[in-house]
């Protein structure tokens, strides 16, 4: 098997990063996180104006740089904690028409010229499950009154995205526990079977 790249995408609080970490532990695959430590202005924007163009471009740049800095050797597999296609979801929330069109043009260029991951897994689950994860993690960038409602809206936009791209393999995690080794093995086996096809 040549070097391969897997992207795990999905709304906040669906367990994306946890799945990436548990898969990396089980398989010894490399892992590239979505972002480094968020700057204070990004945290502030996420709590007051999450659709700001500067914050969305910051996340876009993190995703692009993460992929660009992958140094794979033969037969290595790298897991990406999301990738630039996710920007399309967040562009849909931009209230400024000009900024939205500008950002969507940027994303279209990224999708056209950047190589895509070999496997894309899209996570989904119920709003109730998202709520449990959302409350448990109590993230500093999700402290606004609208934060949970926005996460649910983002989840629905991801589900629309999954319908638009047939290469996304949707994983409903409603009955999967990403801290359970058997469930992680099951997901790894699914990825191996996709590789073979």
C-alpha contacts under 8 A as a table, 3 or more apart, distances in Angstrom:
res1	aa1	res2	aa2	distance
1	X	75	X	5.31
2	X	74	X	5.62
2	X	75	X	4.47
2	X	76	X	7.01
3	X	72	X	6.39
3	X	73	X	6.55
3	X	74	X	5.32
3	X	75	X	4.51
3	X	76	X	4.58
3	X	77	X	5.54
3	X	78	X	7.96
4	X	75	X	7.42
4	X	76	X	6.45
4	X	77	X	4.75
4	X	78	X	6.39
4	X	117	X	7.53
4	X	118	X	6.05
5	X	77	X	5.68
5	X	78	X	4.84
5	X	79	X	5.92
5	X	80	X	7.20
5	X	117	X	4.98
5	X	118	X	5.29
5	X	119	X	6.58
6	X	77	X	7.46
6	X	78	X	6.18
6	X	79	X	4.75
6	X	80	X	5.93
6	X	117	X	5.57
6	X	118	X	5.93
6	X	119	X	4.72
6	X	120	X	5.85
6	X	121	X	7.59
7	X	79	X	5.81
7	X	80	X	4.53
7	X	81	X	6.16
7	X	82	X	5.43
7	X	83	X	6.40
7	X	117	X	6.11
7	X	119	X	6.28
7	X	120	X	4.81
7	X	121	X	6.21
8	X	16	X	6.27
8	X	20	X	7.05
8	X	79	X	7.42
8	X	80	X	6.25
8	X	81	X	5.51
8	X	82	X	5.09
8	X	83	X	7.86
8	X	120	X	6.02
8	X	121	X	4.88
8	X	122	X	6.06
8	X	123	X	7.38
9	X	16	X	6.50
9	X	81	X	6.88
9	X	82	X	4.55
9	X	83	X	7.14
9	X	86	X	7.02
9	X	120	X	7.31
9	X	121	X	6.18
9	X	122	X	4.90
9	X	123	X	6.23
10	X	14	X	6.55
10	X	16	X	6.43
10	X	82	X	7.50
10	X	86	X	7.84
10	X	122	X	5.54
10	X	123	X	4.93
10	X	124	X	6.71
10	X	155	X	7.01
10	X	158	X	6.27
11	X	14	X	5.89
11	X	16	X	7.92
11	X	123	X	7.59
11	X	124	X	7.74
11	X	151	X	6.68
11	X	152	X	7.98
11	X	154	X	5.85
11	X	155	X	4.85
11	X	158	X	6.61
12	X	15	X	7.49
12	X	16	X	7.55
12	X	151	X	6.25
12	X	154	X	7.93
12	X	155	X	7.71
13	X	16	X	7.45
13	X	130	X	5.51
13	X	131	X	7.80
13	X	133	X	5.48
13	X	134	X	5.41
13	X	151	X	7.75
14	X	123	X	6.61
14	X	124	X	6.60
14	X	125	X	6.88
14	X	129	X	7.90
14	X	130	X	5.86
14	X	133	X	7.28
15	X	18	X	5.19
15	X	19	X	6.05
15	X	123	X	7.95
15	X	133	X	7.83
15	X	178	X	7.63
16	X	19	X	5.33
16	X	20	X	6.32
16	X	81	X	6.80
16	X	82	X	7.90
16	X	123	X	7.15
17	X	20	X	4.99
17	X	21	X	6.16
17	X	33	X	7.66
17	X	81	X	6.03
18	X	21	X	5.15
18	X	22	X	6.13
18	X	178	X	6.78
19	X	22	X	5.17
19	X	23	X	5.97
19	X	178	X	5.78
19	X	184	X	7.75
20	X	23	X	5.28
20	X	24	X	6.10
20	X	31	X	7.04
20	X	79	X	6.58
20	X	80	X	7.54
20	X	81	X	6.34
21	X	24	X	5.10
21	X	25	X	6.19
21	X	31	X	7.33
22	X	25	X	5.06
22	X	26	X	6.22
22	X	178	X	6.96
22	X	179	X	7.19
22	X	184	X	6.91
23	X	26	X	5.20
23	X	27	X	5.97
23	X	28	X	7.80
23	X	29	X	7.48
23	X	184	X	6.36
23	X	188	X	6.89
24	X	27	X	5.36
24	X	28	X	5.07
24	X	29	X	4.83
24	X	30	X	6.27
24	X	31	X	6.37
24	X	79	X	7.40
25	X	28	X	5.47
25	X	29	X	7.49
26	X	184	X	7.68
26	X	185	X	7.61
27	X	188	X	7.81
29	X	76	X	7.04
29	X	77	X	5.29
29	X	78	X	5.60
29	X	79	X	6.80
30	X	76	X	7.83
30	X	77	X	6.37
30	X	78	X	4.57
30	X	79	X	6.02
31	X	78	X	5.68
31	X	79	X	4.74
31	X	80	X	6.11
31	X	81	X	7.45
32	X	66	X	6.21
32	X	67	X	7.72
32	X	70	X	7.85
32	X	78	X	7.27
32	X	79	X	6.15
32	X	80	X	5.03
32	X	81	X	6.15
33	X	36	X	7.34
33	X	66	X	7.29
33	X	80	X	6.36
33	X	81	X	4.96
33	X	82	X	7.94
34	X	59	X	7.96
34	X	62	X	6.47
34	X	63	X	5.83
34	X	66	X	7.07
34	X	80	X	7.14
34	X	81	X	4.98
34	X	82	X	6.04
34	X	83	X	7.50
35	X	38	X	7.19
35	X	59	X	7.23
35	X	62	X	5.45
35	X	63	X	7.11
35	X	66	X	7.80
36	X	62	X	7.73
38	X	42	X	6.15
38	X	43	X	6.63
39	X	42	X	5.42
39	X	43	X	6.67
40	X	43	X	5.15
40	X	44	X	6.18
41	X	44	X	4.98
41	X	45	X	6.02
42	X	45	X	5.00
42	X	46	X	6.09
42	X	55	X	5.72
43	X	46	X	5.16
43	X	47	X	6.38
43	X	140	X	7.20
43	X	141	X	4.97
44	X	47	X	5.20
44	X	48	X	6.17
44	X	49	X	7.77
44	X	141	X	7.21
45	X	48	X	5.06
45	X	49	X	4.68
45	X	50	X	5.13
45	X	51	X	7.90
45	X	52	X	6.94
45	X	55	X	6.91
46	X	49	X	5.77
46	X	50	X	4.09
46	X	51	X	7.79
46	X	55	X	7.96
46	X	141	X	5.66
46	X	142	X	6.98
47	X	50	X	6.56
47	X	141	X	5.77
47	X	142	X	6.05
47	X	143	X	6.04
47	X	144	X	5.06
47	X	147	X	7.42
48	X	144	X	6.86
49	X	52	X	5.77
50	X	55	X	7.17
51	X	55	X	7.27
51	X	56	X	6.81
51	X	90	X	7.19
51	X	91	X	7.57
51	X	93	X	6.18
51	X	94	X	5.15
51	X	95	X	7.57
52	X	55	X	5.50
52	X	56	X	6.39
52	X	94	X	7.26
53	X	56	X	5.14
53	X	57	X	6.03
53	X	94	X	7.90
53	X	99	X	6.71
53	X	103	X	7.72
54	X	57	X	5.18
54	X	58	X	6.09
55	X	58	X	4.93
55	X	59	X	6.37
56	X	59	X	5.22
56	X	60	X	6.13
56	X	87	X	7.38
56	X	90	X	7.44
56	X	91	X	7.85
57	X	60	X	4.84
57	X	61	X	6.03
57	X	103	X	7.95
58	X	61	X	5.22
58	X	62	X	6.32
59	X	62	X	5.02
59	X	63	X	6.29
60	X	63	X	5.23
60	X	64	X	6.24
60	X	84	X	6.06
60	X	87	X	6.47
61	X	64	X	5.09
61	X	65	X	5.90
62	X	65	X	5.21
62	X	66	X	5.98
63	X	66	X	5.19
63	X	67	X	6.47
63	X	82	X	7.23
63	X	83	X	5.31
63	X	84	X	5.60
64	X	67	X	5.36
64	X	68	X	6.11
64	X	83	X	7.24
64	X	84	X	6.42
65	X	68	X	4.92
65	X	69	X	6.01
66	X	69	X	5.43
66	X	70	X	6.75
66	X	80	X	7.86
67	X	70	X	5.52
67	X	80	X	7.51
67	X	83	X	7.74
70	X	78	X	7.80
72	X	76	X	5.91
72	X	77	X	7.52
72	X	78	X	7.58
73	X	76	X	5.55
80	X	83	X	6.65
82	X	86	X	6.91
83	X	86	X	6.08
84	X	87	X	5.56
84	X	107	X	7.24
84	X	110	X	7.28
84	X	111	X	7.57
85	X	88	X	5.85
85	X	89	X	7.90
85	X	107	X	7.20
85	X	111	X	6.97
86	X	89	X	5.52
86	X	90	X	7.11
86	X	158	X	7.91
87	X	90	X	5.30
87	X	91	X	6.14
87	X	107	X	6.83
88	X	91	X	5.13
88	X	92	X	6.66
88	X	104	X	6.75
88	X	107	X	6.86
89	X	92	X	5.64
89	X	93	X	7.69
89	X	154	X	6.87
89	X	157	X	5.75
89	X	158	X	6.23
89	X	161	X	7.31
90	X	93	X	5.62
90	X	94	X	7.31
90	X	154	X	7.33
91	X	94	X	5.47
91	X	100	X	5.83
91	X	103	X	6.72
91	X	104	X	6.62
92	X	100	X	7.31
94	X	97	X	7.26
94	X	99	X	7.23
94	X	100	X	5.57
95	X	100	X	7.38
96	X	99	X	5.42
96	X	100	X	6.12
97	X	100	X	5.11
97	X	101	X	6.19
98	X	101	X	5.26
98	X	102	X	6.12
99	X	102	X	5.05
99	X	103	X	6.02
100	X	103	X	5.16
100	X	104	X	6.07
101	X	104	X	5.11
101	X	105	X	6.16
102	X	105	X	5.22
102	X	106	X	6.43
103	X	106	X	5.03
103	X	107	X	6.31
104	X	107	X	4.99
104	X	108	X	6.13
105	X	108	X	5.09
105	X	109	X	6.31
106	X	109	X	5.20
106	X	110	X	6.30
107	X	110	X	4.94
107	X	111	X	6.12
108	X	111	X	5.09
108	X	112	X	6.09
109	X	112	X	5.04
109	X	113	X	6.13
110	X	113	X	5.47
110	X	114	X	5.40
111	X	114	X	5.70
111	X	115	X	7.70
111	X	116	X	7.53
117	X	120	X	6.45
118	X	195	X	7.91
119	X	167	X	7.75
119	X	168	X	7.51
119	X	169	X	7.83
119	X	191	X	7.48
119	X	194	X	7.38
119	X	195	X	7.65
120	X	167	X	6.90
120	X	168	X	5.04
120	X	169	X	6.09
121	X	168	X	5.77
121	X	169	X	4.85
121	X	170	X	5.81
121	X	171	X	6.60
122	X	162	X	6.96
122	X	168	X	6.14
122	X	169	X	5.94
122	X	170	X	4.64
122	X	171	X	5.91
123	X	170	X	6.00
123	X	171	X	5.02
123	X	172	X	6.01
123	X	173	X	6.77
124	X	155	X	7.31
124	X	159	X	7.25
124	X	170	X	7.24
124	X	171	X	6.29
124	X	172	X	4.93
124	X	173	X	6.25
124	X	174	X	7.79
125	X	129	X	6.48
125	X	130	X	7.00
125	X	172	X	5.52
125	X	173	X	5.59
125	X	174	X	5.16
126	X	129	X	5.32
126	X	130	X	6.41
126	X	174	X	6.83
127	X	130	X	4.98
127	X	131	X	6.06
127	X	152	X	6.46
128	X	131	X	5.05
128	X	132	X	6.50
129	X	132	X	5.21
129	X	133	X	6.48
129	X	174	X	7.27
130	X	133	X	5.23
130	X	134	X	5.88
130	X	152	X	7.79
131	X	134	X	4.92
131	X	135	X	6.07
131	X	148	X	7.29
132	X	135	X	5.36
132	X	136	X	6.14
133	X	136	X	5.12
133	X	137	X	6.15
134	X	137	X	5.61
134	X	138	X	6.34
134	X	139	X	7.89
134	X	148	X	7.27
135	X	138	X	5.40
138	X	142	X	7.03
138	X	143	X	7.63
139	X	142	X	5.36
139	X	143	X	7.11
140	X	143	X	6.03
142	X	147	X	5.33
142	X	148	X	7.60
143	X	147	X	6.51
144	X	147	X	5.27
145	X	148	X	7.57
146	X	149	X	5.44
146	X	150	X	6.09
147	X	150	X	5.15
147	X	151	X	6.25
148	X	151	X	5.01
148	X	152	X	6.39
149	X	152	X	5.24
149	X	153	X	6.36
150	X	153	X	4.95
150	X	154	X	6.07
151	X	154	X	5.01
151	X	155	X	6.13
152	X	155	X	4.97
152	X	156	X	6.40
153	X	156	X	5.20
153	X	157	X	6.37
154	X	157	X	5.01
154	X	158	X	6.23
155	X	158	X	5.10
155	X	159	X	6.34
156	X	159	X	5.02
156	X	160	X	6.38
157	X	160	X	5.04
157	X	161	X	6.23
158	X	161	X	4.86
158	X	162	X	6.25
159	X	162	X	5.09
159	X	163	X	6.70
160	X	163	X	5.28
160	X	164	X	6.59
161	X	164	X	5.05
161	X	165	X	6.52
162	X	165	X	5.53
162	X	166	X	7.10
162	X	168	X	6.06
162	X	169	X	7.99
162	X	170	X	7.04
163	X	166	X	6.72
165	X	168	X	5.87
166	X	169	X	7.64
172	X	175	X	7.66
172	X	176	X	7.91
173	X	176	X	4.80
173	X	177	X	7.40
176	X	183	X	6.10
177	X	180	X	5.31
177	X	183	X	6.30
177	X	184	X	7.99
178	X	181	X	7.50
178	X	183	X	6.53
178	X	184	X	6.16
179	X	183	X	7.92
179	X	184	X	7.63
180	X	183	X	5.43
180	X	184	X	6.43
181	X	184	X	5.03
181	X	185	X	6.09
182	X	185	X	5.05
182	X	186	X	6.21
183	X	186	X	5.00
183	X	187	X	6.37
184	X	187	X	5.10
184	X	188	X	6.14
185	X	188	X	4.98
185	X	189	X	6.07
186	X	189	X	5.17
186	X	190	X	6.33
187	X	190	X	5.02
187	X	191	X	6.38
188	X	191	X	5.07
188	X	192	X	6.26
189	X	192	X	4.99
189	X	193	X	6.19
190	X	193	X	5.14
190	X	194	X	6.35
191	X	194	X	5.05
191	X	195	X	6.27
192	X	195	X	5.01
192	X	196	X	6.44
193	X	196	X	5.13
193	X	197	X	6.56
194	X	197	X	5.18
